[in-house]
């Protein structure tokens, strides 16, 4: 082997081994990051994630019915329900307050609300008896009844039926 080819072989091995220790930064598109950030901002507006302390404050100082989505980031059904929850929050904005509670981050509040499984939707209205909801025993029929009783507006009830109870879309009811 000639000295030149030996030198080239040593340089190739040195550059290859040096590249193994260089950090690799993945390519990130500014467009996709911006789109993701916009989507997250929309979610925050429609149904913000709250802490247990914030939820406690809301429960003491509320003026509209409150729908709480108790979820976890690892829960598949929670993730599937999230877009519908967000859409309902946008449609009912100003009439019903929608919030999300991450039960992994807020286990004490989840325990106080009696959340035994995920996803759990709680409908809280200050004018109703809260016992069934606080014990985590509010089936969908009870939640539907509470929404209807609290809102008493056909268009709002139709939206709630569509978003939470698998009913027909409001446009199909006319």
C-alpha positions in Angstrom: 0.0 0.0 0.0 1.4 3.4 -1.0 1.8 6.1 1.7 -0.7 8.3 -0.1 -3.5 5.6 -0.1 -2.6 4.8 3.6 -3.0 8.5 4.4 -6.3 8.7 2.6 -7.6 5.7 4.4 -6.6 7.1 7.8 -8.3 10.5 6.9 -11.5 8.7 5.8 -11.6 6.7 9.1 -10.9 9.8 11.2 -13.6 11.9 9.5 -16.1 9.0 9.8 -15.5 8.5 13.5 -15.5 12.2 14.2 -18.9 12.5 12.5 -20.3 9.9 14.8 -19.9 12.3 17.8 -21.4 15.3 16.0 -24.9 16.3 17.2 -27.7 15.8 14.6 -30.4 18.4 14.5 -33.6 17.4 12.8 -35.0 19.6 10.1 -38.1 21.5 11.3 -40.3 23.4 8.9 -41.2 26.9 10.1 -44.6 26.5 8.3 -45.6 23.4 10.2 -44.4 24.8 13.5 -46.5 28.0 12.9 -49.5 25.9 11.9 -49.2 23.8 15.1 -48.8 26.8 17.2 -51.9 28.4 15.7 -53.9 25.2 16.3 -52.7 25.1 19.9 -53.7 28.7 20.4 -57.2 28.0 19.0 -57.5 25.1 21.5 -56.4 27.3 24.4 -59.1 29.9 23.4 -61.9 27.4 23.1 -61.3 25.1 26.0 -58.3 26.0 28.1 -56.4 23.5 30.2 -56.8 24.4 33.9 -55.0 23.5 37.1 -56.8 22.2 40.1 -56.4 25.6 41.8 -57.9 27.4 38.8 -60.8 25.0 38.6 -61.4 25.5 42.3 -61.6 29.3 41.7 -64.0 28.7 38.8 -66.2 26.6 41.0 -66.4 29.4 43.6 -66.9 32.3 41.1 -69.0 31.1 38.2 -71.9 32.6 36.3 -72.3 30.1 33.5 -72.5 26.3 33.4 -69.1 24.6 33.3 -68.2 21.5 31.3 -64.9 19.8 32.4 -63.1 17.4 30.2 -61.1 15.2 32.6 -58.4 13.6 30.4 -54.9 12.2 30.2 -52.4 12.6 27.4 -51.9 8.8 27.1 -55.7 8.1 26.9 -56.6 7.2 23.3 -60.4 7.8 23.7 -59.6 11.2 25.3 -57.6 12.2 22.2 -60.4 11.0 19.9 -63.0 13.1 21.9 -60.8 16.2 22.0 -61.7 17.7 18.6 -65.5 17.4 19.3 -65.0 18.9 22.7 -63.1 21.8 21.1 -65.8 22.3 18.5 -68.5 22.3 21.1 -66.6 24.8 23.1 -66.4 27.1 20.1 -70.0 26.7 19.2 -71.3 27.3 22.8 -68.7 30.1 23.7 -70.2 32.6 26.0 -73.1 30.4 27.1 -71.2 27.4 28.6 -67.6 27.5 29.8 -65.5 24.5 28.7 -62.2 23.6 30.4 -59.8 20.6 30.3 -58.3 19.0 33.4 -55.2 16.8 33.0 -55.8 14.1 35.7 -52.1 13.1 35.6 -51.1 16.6 36.5 -53.9 17.2 38.9 -54.6 13.9 40.8 -56.0 15.6 43.9 -58.7 17.5 42.0 -59.5 14.4 39.9 -60.0 12.5 43.2 -62.2 15.3 44.6 -64.4 15.2 41.5 -64.6 11.4 41.8 -63.1 10.7 38.4 -62.7 7.0 38.2 -62.1 6.5 34.4 -61.1 8.4 31.4 -62.4 10.3 29.5 -64.9 11.8 31.9 -67.1 14.8 31.0 -68.5 16.7 34.0 -71.3 19.2 33.5 -71.5 21.6 36.5 -74.3 24.1 37.0 -74.4 26.2 40.1 -78.2 25.9 40.2 -78.3 22.1 40.2 -77.7 19.5 42.9 -74.1 18.6 42.4 -74.0 15.3 44.3 -74.2 12.9 41.3 -71.6 14.8 39.4 -69.1 15.2 42.3 -69.3 11.5 43.0 -68.5 10.8 39.3 -71.9 9.1 38.7 -73.2 11.4 36.0 -74.1 9.3 33.0 -74.6 10.9 29.6 -78.4 11.1 30.1 -77.9 13.2 33.3 -75.4 15.4 31.6 -77.8 15.9 28.7 -80.6 16.8 31.0 -78.4 19.3 32.9 -77.3 21.0 29.7 -80.9 21.2 28.5 -82.1 22.5 31.9 -79.3 25.1 32.1 -79.6 26.5 28.7 -83.3 26.2 27.6 -82.5 27.3 24.1 -83.3 24.9 21.2 -80.3 25.8 19.1 -77.9 25.3 22.1 -79.6 22.0 23.0 -79.2 20.8 19.4 -75.5 21.6 19.4 -75.1 19.8 22.7 -77.0 16.8 21.4 -74.7 16.7 18.3 -71.4 17.2 20.1 -72.0 15.1 23.2 -74.7 12.6 22.6 -74.3 11.5 19.0 -77.5 13.2 17.9 -78.3 14.6 14.4 -76.4 17.7 13.3 -78.4 20.9 14.0 -78.7 21.6 10.2 -80.5 18.2 9.8 -83.2 19.2 12.4 -84.8 22.0 10.3 
